[in-house]
Amino acid sequence: KLDETVPDANIARAQLGLQGRFVLGFLGSFFAWEGLELLLRALPRIHLQRPDIAVLLVGSGPEFLRLRQLATSLGLENHVCFAGQVPHSRILQMYAAVDLLVFPRVPIRLTEMVTPIKPLEAMALGKVVMASDVGGHRELVEHGRTGWLFEAGSAEALADAVLELAPAHDVQAQLQ
């Protein structure tokens, strides 16, 4: 049965040090056009209302070190988990740890023209998807129906969308 192979979310979060947190996640390659810097820059604004929110970044790429440095400079070391590259056998565990998958691609020709696969993977697993409104995402996500779109390139719009989607009730109680 499928539910026997999907890891328990609480166990997955505990293994990553994210227990009791509402987890935003990204699994993929760390290229500048993916907009992960925007996600980190939105986190302080998110924390004004929801200090329990954390970010899980799974993968690697040219932006990895710069993103770690940015997280440190923003004082987010305790709120961002850099899992690095993980073996394929652990991908379901990573997805299980995430409450909301975030795909903050920036608006450039590439992202307007190319439809990404990662949001489809997340949707196939039944995960909630939030994505910037670049062309490639608009092909996949019907706002409010199959996911959530926010204004590309805007950390404020990303933060507002997260705060709207993340449940307002006690996350700790929800996770138990």
N, C-alpha and C positions, 0 to 999 in steps of 0.2 A: 504494500500500500504506500502511496505517496507520503502520507503524514508520518510514516515510520522513517523516511529518509530525510525529511526536513528537520533541521535541528531546532530545539526549543530556544525561543528568543531570549529568555532569561539566562539560560546557560551560556548562550553565545555572547551576550553582553558581559556577563561576569568574567568570561575568559579574556575579554578585551579591556576589562576595567571600566566598563560603561554601565554597570548595574544602577538602577534607579534613575536613569537618564532617558530623555526623549532623544533619539538618535537620528540625525540627518546623515545621509551617506552618499558616497560616490564611489563606484567601482569602475576602473578604467585606466587609461593612459593619461599622464599628467602633461598635457600640452597647453600652451598659453590660451589657445582658442577654446578650451574647455571651461574657462571662467572660474576656476577654483579659487583664484585670488579674490574674486568678487564674493564668493561664499564666505571666505575667512573675514573679509572686511564687513560683511553683514552681521557676523556673529555678535560683536559688541552691542549693536542696536537690538538684536534679538534678546540678548541677556538682560536688557533693561526691564523686560517683562517676563522673560522665561530663562532664569539662570540655570535651570535644569537641562537645557538643551546642549547636546554635544555633537561633534562632527566626527564621522569615521571616514577616512580616506584610504581606499584600498587600491594599490597599484604603484606605478612608478613612471618616470619619464623625465624629460629635460627640466621640468618645473619643480621636481621633488625638493631639492635643497632650498630653492628660493621660497617655496611654500612653508617649509619648516621654519626658515628664518622669519618669515612674515608672521607666522603664528606666535613665535617667541616675542617679536617686537610689539605685537598687539596684546601680549600678556595672556595668550590663549592656551598655554602649554597643558593646562589641566582640563581643557575643553575640546581638544582636537587629538584624535588618535590616528597616527600614521601607521597603518598596518603593513605598508610596503607591498611587495609582490607576494602573493600567496599561491600555494599549489592549487590546481584545479579542484582537488578533492576537498578544499576548505571554502570554496566559493559560496556554497549554500549556507554555510555557517555565517559568513560575512553578511549575506542578504538577510538572514534571520535576525541579525543584531540591529538592523536598520528599520526605523519606523517610516521614514520618508526619504525616498531617493531624490536627489537634487542634481539636475543637469543644467548648470548656469552658463551654457555656451555664450560667447560674446558675438556681437553682430559683425561678421566679416563675410566676404564673398564665399569662402569655404563652408561656413556654417549655414549660410543661406541656401546653398546649393546641395549639400550632402546630408542625407538622412542617416542619423546614427543608429546603431544596432542596440547599444546598451539600454536605452529606455524600453525597447521591446522586450529585452530579457527580463527587466524588472517587472513589467506588466504581466509577462507570462507567468511569473511567480506570484502574481496577485499583490504586488507591492504598490503603494501609492507613489505616483510620480509627479514631480514638479519640475518644470523646464522653462528656460527662457523662450521668448516667442520668436526665435529665429526660424527661418523657413523650414529647415530640416525637422525641427520639433513640431511645427504647426502641421506637418504632414502626419504626425503620429498621435498627437495629443489634441483631443477635443476638450477645450477648457470647461471645467466643471462636470465633465461626463467621464472621460477616460483618464483625466489627470488635471493638472493645473498649470497655467501659463502665467509668466510674469514678464515685465518689460526687460528685454535684454540689455545688459550693460549697466543696470541700476541696482546697486547694493541695497538701496532703500526699498525698491519694489520687491526684491528678493526677501528682505527681512519682513516686510509687511505680509507677503504671501505665506511665509513660514508661520508667522504669528496667527494668521487666519486659519491655517490648516491644522496646526498642532492643537490637540485638544486642550481646553482651558482647565480641565479638572486635574486633580492630583495625579501626576504621572506615576509616582511610587505605588499608589494603590492600584492603578491600571496594570502595572507590570507584575503584580503578585497574583 
